[in-house]
Amino acid sequence: MELAIHTEVSDKARVDGASSSAPHKVTAQAVDVYYGDKQALKNINLDIPSNMVTALIGPSGCGKSTFLRCLNRMNDVVDGCRVAGQIKLDGEDIYARGVDVVHLRARVGMVFQKPNPFPKSIYDNIAYGPKIHGLARTRAGMDEIVMTSLERAGLLDEVRDRMDAPGTGLSGGQQQRLCIARAIAVQPEVILMDEPCSALDPIATAKIEELIDELKQNYTIVMVTHSMQQAARVSQKTAFFHLGDLVEHGDTTEIFTNPKDERTQAYVTGRIG
């Protein structure tokens, strides 16, 4: 198990993750999260650098998806959920009074575990967000947004001739790329991904991973993954969560090949999980 993880940390990840001086896009300081009386996250401090992929790993129920949902305030819609501490996007506290949550979620897009295209045409799936946010004044402007988003998501060549077909009629992997295109269409700065490949076959997974590697040139990506091999392949930074604690974070190569904490060592070698 350990050898497999080590060999999958790509040379690209080593090079891309080499700079620890990259500016931080998102900063979490002393973040606690409660569901009613139960504390789900404890004193989380994590800096997320710009234009890199940060992977959140750990056993099921460890808090990684809870933390991900803090970054665009998706936990606001969960009854009894309370978030304490500070999370800053470009130095501004996203939980401050007066923050426009709709605008925040345009800046911090999200792709879910299971592809969830709207019951609309492929075109309208992409156009929906830009219409709401008034990003295009003309049909030509909207066409450009739709085509560019599909191209960036690696889907345009596959759907160019069936833009009026329902998005739900695509394959699972195509649907997930459609959802990524939909997220890109509102011009986000950060893309959150919650196990985006867990429902996909290996071929579709490989396409999504290749896409993630391309997208980091223009976006900051934070990804929850249950697959340590995937984290090693696509991320430059990794954070390991365990029982609500952020145990360790740093360059992906260091986390997988030279972890500082015994719990991290046990997890990446398969002794706990």
Buried (B, 14 or more C-beta within 10 A) or exposed (E): EEEEBEEBBBEEBEEBBEEEEBEBBBBBBEBBBBBEEEBBBBBBEBBBBBBBBBBBBBBEEBBBBBBBBBBBBBBEEEEEBEBEBBBBBBEEBBBEEEEEBEEBBBBBBBBBBBBBBBEBBBBBBBBBBBBEBEBBEEEEEBBEBBBBBBBBBBBBEBBEEEBEEBBBEBBEBBBBBBBBBBBBBBBBBBBBBBBBBBBBEEEBBBBBBEBBBEBBEBBBBBBBBBBBBBBBBBBBBBBBBBEBBBBBBBBBBBBBBEBEBEBBBBBBBEEBB
